[in-house]
């Protein structure tokens, strides 16, 4: 009955010897269809740059065609949204693995939602979940300029906490003056110190 909320009515008839329906009695009941619900979780592997999104304990999905999970990074304002079709597991849950690289490797908050597609092909929202992510595959370092000597025209460029997932062979420091753009750019190779 299209899962309609509200009052339902039943009646009982008997069919007499001439084949006529004869009314006997009626009864009523109020009904509220269960609202769709699910548990939605996101786990991450920052070292692999992946997210595992799981929807389980699905309730009220009567007559659904499929489950969809849109996923995106807040940093990109939904322009990287992908509508995943998760795989149904033996326990009735649905799981999909997303890659940060498919979402521009953005740092920050990511959002997943779970929808079901009803018999008419309409997407019906059920729940949302969030997770924070820091891209571990991006090279990082801190940069500091000190010992600025105006008399000699020299300064020291200190690079610390250098990290690259593929290792570091050399560190190069391009340097130029603001005047006339980068016409005086010079690439210096930094010298590794005892403290790293």
C-alpha positions as CSV (number, residue, x, y, z in Angstrom):
1,X,0.0,0.0,0.0
2,X,2.9,2.3,-0.9
3,X,4.0,2.4,2.7
4,X,1.5,5.2,3.3
5,X,1.3,6.7,6.8
6,X,-2.0,7.2,8.4
7,X,-5.3,5.3,9.0
8,X,-5.9,1.9,7.3
9,X,-9.3,0.3,7.1
10,X,-10.2,-3.4,6.7
11,X,-13.7,-4.8,6.1
12,X,-15.1,-8.3,6.0
13,X,-17.6,-9.5,3.5
14,X,-19.2,-12.8,2.7
15,X,-20.4,-13.9,-0.7
16,X,-24.0,-15.2,-0.6
17,X,-25.5,-18.1,-2.7
18,X,-26.4,-15.6,-5.5
19,X,-22.7,-14.4,-5.6
20,X,-23.4,-11.0,-3.9
21,X,-20.9,-9.5,-1.5
22,X,-22.5,-8.9,1.9
23,X,-20.8,-6.4,4.3
24,X,-20.3,-7.7,7.8
25,X,-17.9,-5.4,9.8
26,X,-15.0,-3.0,9.5
27,X,-11.9,-2.2,11.6
28,X,-9.2,0.6,11.6
29,X,-5.6,0.9,12.6
30,X,-3.1,3.8,12.5
31,X,0.2,3.0,10.8
32,X,3.5,4.9,10.5
33,X,6.0,3.4,8.1
34,X,9.5,2.9,9.6
35,X,11.8,5.7,8.5
36,X,14.9,4.5,6.6
37,X,17.9,4.3,8.8
38,X,21.5,2.9,8.7
39,X,24.7,3.1,10.5
40,X,27.3,4.8,8.3
41,X,31.0,4.6,9.1
42,X,34.2,5.8,7.4
43,X,37.6,4.4,8.3
44,X,40.8,5.7,6.7
45,X,44.4,4.6,5.9
46,X,46.4,7.8,5.6
47,X,49.4,5.9,4.6
48,X,47.5,4.3,1.6
49,X,45.3,7.3,1.0
50,X,42.1,5.3,1.1
51,X,38.8,5.4,2.9
52,X,36.5,2.4,3.6
53,X,32.9,3.5,3.8
54,X,30.4,1.0,5.3
55,X,26.6,1.2,5.6
56,X,25.1,-1.4,7.9
57,X,22.0,-2.2,9.9
58,X,19.8,-0.9,7.0
59,X,16.2,-0.5,8.1
60,X,13.1,0.7,6.2
61,X,14.6,0.2,2.7
62,X,11.5,-1.7,1.5
63,X,11.4,-2.2,-2.2
64,X,14.8,-0.5,-2.9
65,X,16.7,-1.0,-6.1
66,X,20.2,-0.2,-5.0
67,X,22.3,1.7,-2.4
68,X,24.4,4.8,-3.4
69,X,27.2,6.5,-1.4
70,X,28.2,10.0,-2.5
71,X,31.6,11.0,-1.1
72,X,33.6,14.3,-1.4
73,X,36.1,16.6,0.3
74,X,34.9,19.8,2.0
75,X,38.0,21.6,0.8
76,X,36.8,21.2,-2.8
77,X,33.2,22.2,-2.1
78,X,31.7,19.1,-3.6
79,X,33.3,19.6,-7.0
80,X,35.1,16.3,-6.5
81,X,31.9,14.4,-5.5
82,X,31.7,10.8,-6.7
83,X,28.5,8.7,-6.4
84,X,29.8,5.2,-5.5
85,X,27.8,2.0,-5.8
86,X,28.9,0.0,-2.8
87,X,29.1,-3.8,-2.8
88,X,26.6,-5.8,-0.7
89,X,28.4,-8.0,1.8
90,X,27.2,-11.4,3.2
91,X,26.1,-9.7,6.5
92,X,23.7,-7.4,4.5
93,X,26.0,-4.3,4.9
94,X,27.3,-2.3,1.9
95,X,31.0,-1.3,1.5
96,X,33.0,0.8,-0.9
97,X,36.7,1.9,-0.9
98,X,37.4,5.4,-2.1
99,X,40.9,6.8,-2.9
100,X,42.0,10.3,-1.8
101,X,43.7,10.6,-5.2
102,X,40.2,10.5,-6.8
103,X,39.3,13.5,-4.6
104,X,42.4,15.7,-5.4
105,X,44.2,14.4,-2.3
106,X,42.6,17.2,-0.4
107,X,43.4,17.6,3.3
108,X,40.7,18.2,5.8
109,X,37.1,17.0,6.3
110,X,35.5,14.5,4.0
111,X,31.8,13.6,3.9
112,X,29.9,10.4,2.9
113,X,26.2,10.0,2.7
114,X,24.1,6.9,2.1
115,X,21.0,6.9,-0.1
116,X,18.8,4.2,-1.4
117,X,17.2,4.2,-4.8
118,X,13.4,3.5,-4.5
119,X,11.2,1.5,-6.9
120,X,10.6,4.8,-8.9
121,X,14.3,5.4,-9.3
122,X,14.3,8.3,-6.8
123,X,17.3,8.8,-4.5
124,X,16.3,8.8,-0.8
125,X,18.7,10.3,1.7
126,X,19.3,8.2,4.9
127,X,22.4,9.4,6.8
128,X,25.7,11.2,6.6
129,X,29.1,10.7,8.3
130,X,32.4,12.7,8.3
131,X,36.1,12.0,8.7
132,X,39.3,14.2,8.8
133,X,42.2,13.3,6.6
134,X,45.8,14.4,6.3
135,X,47.6,13.4,3.1
136,X,50.7,11.5,4.1
137,X,51.9,11.1,0.5
138,X,52.6,14.8,0.0
139,X,56.2,15.9,0.6
140,X,56.5,18.3,3.6
141,X,59.1,20.6,5.2
142,X,59.4,23.7,7.2
143,X,61.3,26.7,5.9
144,X,62.9,29.5,7.9
145,X,65.2,32.4,6.9
146,X,67.6,33.7,9.6
147,X,70.9,35.4,10.1
148,X,70.0,38.2,7.7
149,X,73.2,40.3,7.4
150,X,72.5,43.5,5.6
151,X,76.2,44.5,5.6
152,X,77.3,41.4,3.7
153,X,74.0,40.8,1.9
154,X,73.7,37.2,3.1
155,X,71.1,35.1,5.0
156,X,70.7,31.5,5.9
157,X,67.8,29.4,4.6
158,X,67.0,26.6,7.1
159,X,64.9,23.6,5.9
160,X,63.7,21.3,8.7
161,X,61.4,18.3,9.1
162,X,61.9,17.2,5.4
163,X,59.6,14.3,4.5
164,X,58.9,12.6,1.3
165,X,57.2,9.2,1.0
166,X,59.6,8.3,-1.8
167,X,62.7,9.5,0.1
168,X,64.9,12.6,-0.3
169,X,68.0,12.6,-2.5
170,X,68.6,16.4,-2.5
171,X,66.9,19.6,-1.4
172,X,67.0,22.5,-3.7
173,X,66.2,26.1,-2.8
174,X,65.2,28.5,-5.6
175,X,65.8,32.1,-4.5
176,X,65.1,35.4,-6.3
177,X,64.5,39.1,-5.6
178,X,61.0,40.7,-6.0
179,X,62.4,43.2,-8.5
180,X,61.7,42.3,-12.1
181,X,60.1,39.0,-11.3
182,X,62.2,35.9,-11.4
183,X,64.8,37.2,-13.8
184,X,67.6,36.6,-11.2
185,X,66.4,33.2,-9.9
186,X,69.2,30.9,-8.7
187,X,68.8,27.3,-7.6
188,X,70.9,26.5,-4.5
189,X,71.4,22.9,-3.3
190,X,71.0,22.8,0.5
191,X,73.7,21.1,2.6
192,X,72.5,18.4,5.0
193,X,73.4,19.2,8.6
194,X,74.1,16.8,11.4
195,X,70.7,17.4,13.0
196,X,68.9,16.4,9.8
